[in-house]
Amino acid sequence: MDLDPALAALRPLGGFFVLRTAPGRADAAGGPDPGRLPTLAETYAGVAREGRRDALTERVATVADRLGTPEPRVAASLAQQGLAARLWSVALGGAVLYGRSPDLDPRLLRWDPAAAVPDDLYLTELRPRPGDAATLAATVLRGHLEPLGEALRARCGSAPGLLWGNAGSALAGAARELDRWARAHGRGDAAGRARALTDELFAHPLLRTTGTRTGTAFRRRSCCLYYRVPGGGVCGDCCFTRPPRSSPGAASG
């Protein structure tokens, strides 16, 4: 099945799977002109545009303000997990429903650091890529999450184990949503493809130690630090069953 210009087959899966593909003009709802937004390649490299802070610094500050947390490493973790969830959803959803994935090269994706997830990404050019696990891993893990993690470690002191745990959690969440949709719509073929691709991806060296899986359930070996947000708690796949009472650096690795 060929990729259609609007990636319409992904829309029924929910907002995290939807990727806007109309660059170069202002959003119809009054949003910014995507052509003036930084690319993710610029974001990972720390490039600032038009006298503003670089996009990653702006995103972490925006998340911290919205959640009311004074800890940059907490905001950095949750910002990274949100972007990982978007990327896995689009990549895996495309591979399952089209048999091909849209090219998510960081130079093709523009990012609005002030927008809420999932309304933050724009794809400037639609180019199909293979839908196999090796291509998805190269696209998301190597192309995005490695340079993003390096930037966050340098700027916010983020722990590598935490960030890769976020990546595993985001992938498991995307796979779970795909499986739920496929079964609800009698698409056993799609559920099978999602399961096979997810199994292969979790065999990757960067993901295979991030947690344990039982069916579509996932229990990670690290914590995203959401419990440190005012009013927050532990997530459904957290390594903790209740918020820890420990030193500020606990569970970050």
C-alpha positions, 0 to 999 in steps of 0.5 A: 500500500503506497503512502498517501500524502496525508498519511490518512491510514494513521489517523484512526489510531489516535493523535500520536500517530498523526503527522502533518505533512503540509509544510511552508504555510501557516497552520489553518488553526492559527499555528505557526508557519512550519517553515519558520520552525527548527528542524530536529537536526538543528534541534539536536545540534543546538542551533538557535533560530531568529534570536531565540533559545535553541529549541531543546532548551526551550522545550525543556523550559516549557515542559518544566513550566507546564508541569510546575517542576523546578528540576530540569532533569525531570522536564528533560526526561518527560520532553524526551519521552513525548518525542520518542512516543511520537516518532515510534508511533508514526514509524511503527504505524506506517510500517504496519498499515502501509508496509512502508514507513515515512522517511523521518530524517531529522532534516525533514521534520520541523518541531514546534517546541512550544506546542503540546504533544502530539501537535508539535511535528511537521513533515516537510517531504513525504518519502517512503522507506522500507517498513522492516525493523532494521530501518525503523531502528536506524530511523528512530534509535540512531537517527533521533534518540541517540543524538537527542540523548547526547544533547540532553545528557550534555545540557541537563545531566540526563542519565542514559539508562533513564532515556533508553528506558523512556525509549522502550516505554514509548515503543511499547506504548505505541505497539499496545495502541496499534494492537488494541486498534487492530483487534478492535477492527478485526485486523489480525494481520496488522496485530501480527505485524505490529507484534513481530516488528516490536519483538525485533525492535526490542531485540536491539542492543539499545532496547533489550535491557530496558524492561521486560515484556509479557504480551503487549505489557511492559515493565521498565527497569528505570523510572521516568521521574514523573513521580517528582512532578507536583501531584505526579505518581508512578506510571503503569510500566514503572519499575516502582509500584509506589513513589520512592522516598529517596535521594534526588538522584535515585532511579535515574539510571 
